[in-house]
């Protein structure tokens, strides 16, 4: 994988992220296509690259490449907020059956792990085996 040059600097920043559905509800099987599509769309808009993503019943793994102008916290915040908003727009009736008090989707926390170039393939293979 090649380093990207940006303003005379080079970088190769990748992060493995995991988001979990609120209350560990197993909602992702029905929403797999829309969630993946929205994450790709958001990433493209902000100039990030989704290297790999896989969804299990109640959580998602994402391997993302980004520039140093972004913090992991900003990336997570945007991904979680925007996917929640867009998924509710598309699946309000379905989600209202599971979340009747608030328009939520993801749990409050997240997992993140920076990775080096050498272990990227190992992380990719791990993420690929996480689907249901």
C-alpha positions in Angstrom: 0.0 0.0 0.0 1.4 3.3 -1.0 1.7 6.4 1.3 -0.4 9.4 0.3 1.4 12.8 0.0 -0.5 15.7 1.4 1.0 19.2 1.9 4.6 17.8 1.6 3.9 15.1 4.2 3.4 11.4 3.7 1.0 9.3 5.7 -0.5 5.9 5.9 -3.1 6.0 8.7 -5.5 3.2 9.1 -7.8 2.3 11.9 -9.9 -0.7 12.8 -13.3 0.5 14.2 -16.1 -1.5 15.8 -19.6 -0.1 16.4 -22.2 -2.0 18.4 -26.0 -1.6 18.0 -27.7 -0.1 21.0 -28.7 -2.7 23.6 -26.9 -5.3 21.4 -30.0 -5.6 19.3 -29.5 -7.9 16.3 -30.7 -5.4 13.7 -27.8 -5.4 11.2 -28.8 -8.5 9.3 -31.8 -6.7 7.9 -29.9 -3.5 7.3 -26.6 -4.8 6.1 -26.7 -3.3 2.5 -27.9 0.1 3.6 -25.4 0.4 6.5 -22.5 -0.6 4.3 -23.7 1.8 1.5 -24.1 4.7 3.9 -20.6 4.2 5.4 -19.1 4.1 1.9 -21.0 7.2 1.0 -19.9 9.1 4.1 -16.3 8.0 3.7 -16.2 9.1 0.0 -17.7 12.5 1.0 -15.0 13.2 3.6 -12.1 11.7 1.6 -11.6 8.6 3.7 -11.1 5.1 2.2 -13.0 2.0 3.4 -10.5 -0.8 3.1 -12.9 -3.4 4.5 -16.1 -3.6 6.3 -18.2 -6.5 7.6 -21.3 -6.7 9.6 -22.4 -9.3 12.2 -25.8 -9.4 13.7 -25.2 -6.7 16.3 -22.0 -5.0 15.4 -19.9 -3.8 12.5 -16.1 -3.9 11.8 -14.6 -1.2 9.6 -11.0 -0.8 8.4 -10.7 2.8 7.3 -7.8 4.9 5.9 -7.7 8.6 6.6 -5.5 11.7 6.5 -3.9 13.2 9.5 -6.3 16.2 9.4 -8.9 13.9 11.0 -9.0 12.5 14.5 -10.4 9.0 15.1 -13.0 10.6 17.3 -14.2 12.9 14.5 -14.4 10.0 12.1 -16.4 7.9 14.6 -18.7 10.8 15.5 -19.5 11.5 11.8 -20.0 7.8 10.9 -22.3 7.1 13.8 -24.3 10.3 13.6 -24.8 10.2 9.8 -25.6 6.5 9.6 -28.1 6.8 12.4 -29.9 9.7 10.7 -29.9 8.1 7.3 -31.0 4.7 8.5 -33.9 6.2 10.4 -34.9 8.0 7.2 -35.1 4.8 5.3 -36.3 2.4 8.0 -38.4 4.4 10.4 -41.2 1.8 10.8 -38.8 -1.0 11.4 -36.6 0.9 13.9 -39.6 2.3 15.8 -40.5 -1.2 16.8 -37.1 -1.6 18.5 -36.4 2.0 19.8 -39.7 3.5 20.9 -38.3 6.3 23.1 -35.5 7.8 21.0 -34.1 7.8 17.5 -30.9 5.9 18.3 -29.1 3.1 16.6 -25.5 2.7 17.9 -24.4 2.2 21.5 -22.5 5.1 23.1 -19.0 3.6 22.9 -16.8 2.2 20.2 -13.6 0.3 19.7 -10.7 1.7 17.7 -7.2 0.3 17.0 -4.6 1.9 14.8 -2.8 -0.6 12.6 0.5 -0.7 10.8 0.9 -1.6 7.1 2.3 -5.0 7.9 -0.8 -6.2 9.8 -3.4 -4.8 7.3 -4.0 -8.2 5.6 -4.4 -9.9 8.9 -6.9 -7.3 10.0 -8.7 -7.6 6.7 -9.0 -11.4 6.9 -10.2 -11.1 10.5 -12.9 -8.6 9.5 -13.9 -10.8 6.5 -14.6 -13.7 8.8 -16.8 -11.7 11.2 -20.0 -11.8 9.0 -22.9 -14.0 10.0 
